[in-house]
Amino acid sequence: DHHGVTVLTEAGDFPSSPIEFHVNHPFVFVLYDPAKNATLFVGRVVELIW
């Protein structure tokens, strides 16, 4: 069993360039608003289609 965590944070306006995130396994993602201390969305990707 392998587990890992990757955190990408952005603040303010749109980032100057796109963020590339490459994975080859299922993963869970969370959209969180720290200003409101609120989870906006939780999702998971279980089947990757290439």
ROVO-861279 format. One record per residue: residue in one letter; y, z, x negated of N, C-alpha, C, O in turn; residue number from 1. Coordinates in steps of 0.1 Angstrom, whole numbers. Each point is the difference from the previous one (the first is absolute). Layout:
% residues N
@residuo A; nnorth Y; nup Z; neast X; canorth Y; caup Z; caeast X; cnorth Y; cup Z; ceast X; onorth Y; oup Z; oeast X; num NUM
...
//
This chain:
% residues 50
@residuo D; nnorth -12; nup 0; neast -8; canorth 12; caup 0; caeast 8; cnorth 12; cup 0; ceast -9; onorth 2; oup 9; oeast -8; num 1
@residuo H; nnorth 7; nup -18; neast 10; canorth 13; caup -1; caeast -8; cnorth 12; cup 1; ceast 10; onorth 0; oup -7; oeast 10; num 2
@residuo H; nnorth 9; nup 14; neast -14; canorth 12; caup 2; caeast 8; cnorth 12; cup -2; ceast -9; onorth 0; oup 3; oeast -12; num 3
@residuo G; nnorth 11; nup -7; neast 17; canorth 12; caup -2; caeast -7; cnorth 12; cup 0; ceast 9; onorth -1; oup -3; oeast 12; num 4
@residuo V; nnorth 13; nup 6; neast -18; canorth 12; caup 0; caeast 8; cnorth 11; cup -8; ceast -8; onorth 1; oup 2; oeast -12; num 5
@residuo T; nnorth 6; nup -11; neast 19; canorth 11; caup -7; caeast -5; cnorth 12; cup 2; ceast 9; onorth -1; oup -2; oeast 12; num 6
@residuo V; nnorth 12; nup 6; neast -18; canorth 12; caup 2; caeast 8; cnorth 11; cup -9; ceast -4; onorth 3; oup -1; oeast -12; num 7
@residuo L; nnorth 2; nup -7; neast 22; canorth 12; caup -8; caeast -3; cnorth 11; cup 5; ceast 8; onorth -1; oup 2; oeast 12; num 8
@residuo T; nnorth 12; nup 1; neast -18; canorth 12; caup 5; caeast 7; cnorth 12; cup -10; ceast -1; onorth 2; oup -5; oeast -11; num 9
@residuo E; nnorth 5; nup 4; neast 21; canorth 12; caup -8; caeast 0; cnorth 11; cup 8; ceast 8; onorth -3; oup 6; oeast 10; num 10
@residuo A; nnorth 15; nup -7; neast -14; canorth 11; caup 7; caeast 7; cnorth 12; cup -9; ceast 0; onorth 2; oup -9; oeast -9; num 11
@residuo G; nnorth 6; nup 10; neast 19; canorth 12; caup -8; caeast 1; cnorth -2; cup -13; ceast 6; onorth -8; oup -2; oeast 9; num 12
@residuo D; nnorth 15; nup -8; neast -14; canorth -1; caup -14; caeast 5; cnorth -14; cup -6; ceast -4; onorth -8; oup 6; oeast -6; num 13
@residuo F; nnorth 7; nup -19; neast 9; canorth -12; caup -7; caeast -4; cnorth -1; cup -1; ceast -15; onorth 10; oup 0; oeast -7; num 14
@residuo P; nnorth -23; nup 1; neast 2; canorth -2; caup -1; caeast -14; cnorth 5; cup -14; ceast -5; onorth 0; oup -10; oeast 7; num 15
@residuo S; nnorth 3; nup 10; neast -20; canorth 5; caup -13; caeast -6; cnorth -11; cup -10; ceast -1; onorth 3; oup -12; oeast -1; num 16
@residuo S; nnorth -15; nup 16; neast 0; canorth -11; caup -9; caeast -1; cnorth -12; cup 5; ceast 8; onorth -1; oup 12; oeast 1; num 17
@residuo P; nnorth -8; nup -21; neast 3; canorth -12; caup 5; caeast 8; cnorth -9; cup 9; ceast -9; onorth -1; oup -2; oeast -12; num 18
@residuo I; nnorth -6; nup 11; neast 19; canorth -9; caup 9; caeast -7; cnorth -14; cup -6; ceast 2; onorth -4; oup -3; oeast 12; num 19
@residuo E; nnorth -3; nup 0; neast -23; canorth -14; caup -5; caeast 1; cnorth -10; cup 11; ceast 0; onorth 1; oup 9; oeast -9; num 20
@residuo F; nnorth -10; nup -9; neast 18; canorth -10; caup 11; caeast 0; cnorth -14; cup -7; ceast 2; onorth -3; oup -6; oeast 10; num 21
@residuo H; nnorth -5; nup 6; neast -21; canorth -13; caup -7; caeast 0; cnorth -11; cup 10; ceast 1; onorth -1; oup 10; oeast -8; num 22
@residuo V; nnorth -8; nup -12; neast 17; canorth -12; caup 9; caeast 2; cnorth -12; cup -8; ceast 3; onorth 1; oup -12; oeast 4; num 23
@residuo N; nnorth -12; nup 17; neast -7; canorth -13; caup -7; caeast 3; cnorth -10; cup 10; ceast 7; onorth -12; oup -1; oeast -1; num 24
@residuo H; nnorth 18; nup 10; neast 9; canorth -8; caup 10; caeast 7; cnorth 8; cup 4; ceast 13; onorth 12; oup -1; oeast 0; num 25
@residuo P; nnorth -18; nup 7; neast 10; canorth 7; caup 5; caeast 11; cnorth 10; cup 11; ceast -4; onorth -2; oup 7; oeast -10; num 26
@residuo F; nnorth 13; nup -6; neast 18; canorth 10; caup 10; caeast -3; cnorth 8; cup 4; ceast 13; onorth -1; oup -7; oeast 10; num 27
@residuo V; nnorth 8; nup 18; neast -11; canorth 8; caup 6; caeast 10; cnorth 14; cup -1; ceast -4; onorth 3; oup 3; oeast -12; num 28
@residuo F; nnorth 7; nup -6; neast 21; canorth 14; caup 1; caeast -4; cnorth 8; cup 8; ceast 11; onorth -4; oup 0; oeast 11; num 29
@residuo V; nnorth 15; nup 5; neast -16; canorth 8; caup 9; caeast 9; cnorth 15; cup -5; ceast -2; onorth 4; oup -1; oeast -12; num 30
@residuo L; nnorth 3; nup -1; neast 23; canorth 15; caup -2; caeast -1; cnorth 6; cup 13; ceast 4; onorth -2; oup 5; oeast 11; num 31
@residuo Y; nnorth 10; nup 1; neast -20; canorth 5; caup 13; caeast 2; cnorth 15; cup 0; ceast -2; onorth 5; oup -6; oeast -9; num 32
@residuo D; nnorth 3; nup 13; neast 18; canorth 14; caup 1; caeast -1; cnorth 4; cup 14; ceast -5; onorth -1; oup 10; oeast 8; num 33
@residuo P; nnorth 4; nup -8; neast -21; canorth 3; caup 13; caeast -5; cnorth 12; cup 6; ceast 5; onorth 2; oup 13; oeast 1; num 34
@residuo A; nnorth 8; nup -21; neast 3; canorth 13; caup 5; caeast 6; cnorth -3; cup 8; ceast 13; onorth 6; oup 10; oeast 3; num 35
@residuo K; nnorth -16; nup -15; neast 5; canorth -3; caup 6; caeast 13; cnorth -13; cup 8; ceast -1; onorth -4; oup 7; oeast 9; num 36
@residuo N; nnorth -2; nup -7; neast -21; canorth -13; caup 7; caeast -2; cnorth -10; cup -4; ceast 10; onorth -7; oup 8; oeast 6; num 37
@residuo A; nnorth 6; nup -21; neast -4; canorth -9; caup -5; caeast 11; cnorth -9; cup -12; ceast -6; onorth 5; oup -8; oeast -7; num 38
@residuo T; nnorth -17; nup 9; neast 12; canorth -9; caup -11; caeast -3; cnorth 2; cup -11; ceast 11; onorth -1; oup 3; oeast 12; num 39
@residuo L; nnorth 5; nup -15; neast -16; canorth 3; caup -11; caeast 9; cnorth -12; cup -8; ceast 4; onorth -1; oup -4; oeast 11; num 40
@residuo F; nnorth -9; nup 2; neast -20; canorth -11; caup -8; caeast 2; cnorth -11; cup 3; ceast -10; onorth 3; oup 3; oeast -11; num 41
@residuo V; nnorth -16; nup -3; neast 16; canorth -11; caup 2; caeast -9; cnorth -10; cup -12; ceast 3; onorth -2; oup -2; oeast 12; num 42
@residuo G; nnorth -3; nup -4; neast -22; canorth -9; caup -12; caeast 2; cnorth -10; cup 0; ceast -10; onorth 0; oup 7; oeast -10; num 43
@residuo R; nnorth -10; nup -15; neast 12; canorth -11; caup -2; caeast -10; cnorth -4; cup -14; ceast -1; onorth 0; oup -7; oeast 11; num 44
@residuo V; nnorth -4; nup 3; neast -22; canorth -6; caup -14; caeast -2; cnorth -14; cup 3; ceast -4; onorth -3; oup 6; oeast -11; num 45
@residuo V; nnorth -7; nup -12; neast 18; canorth -14; caup 3; caeast -3; cnorth -7; cup -13; ceast -4; onorth -11; oup 1; oeast -7; num 46
@residuo E; nnorth 16; nup -13; neast 11; canorth -6; caup -12; caeast -4; cnorth 10; cup -9; ceast -6; onorth 10; oup -4; oeast 6; num 47
@residuo L; nnorth -12; nup 1; neast -19; canorth 10; caup -9; caeast -7; cnorth -5; cup -15; ceast 2; onorth -12; oup -3; oeast -2; num 48
@residuo I; nnorth 21; nup -5; neast 5; canorth -3; caup -15; caeast 2; cnorth 8; cup -7; ceast -11; onorth 12; oup 1; oeast 0; num 49
@residuo W; nnorth -19; nup -8; neast -8; canorth 6; caup -8; caeast -11; cnorth 3; cup -14; ceast 3; onorth 5; oup -7; oeast -7; num 50
//
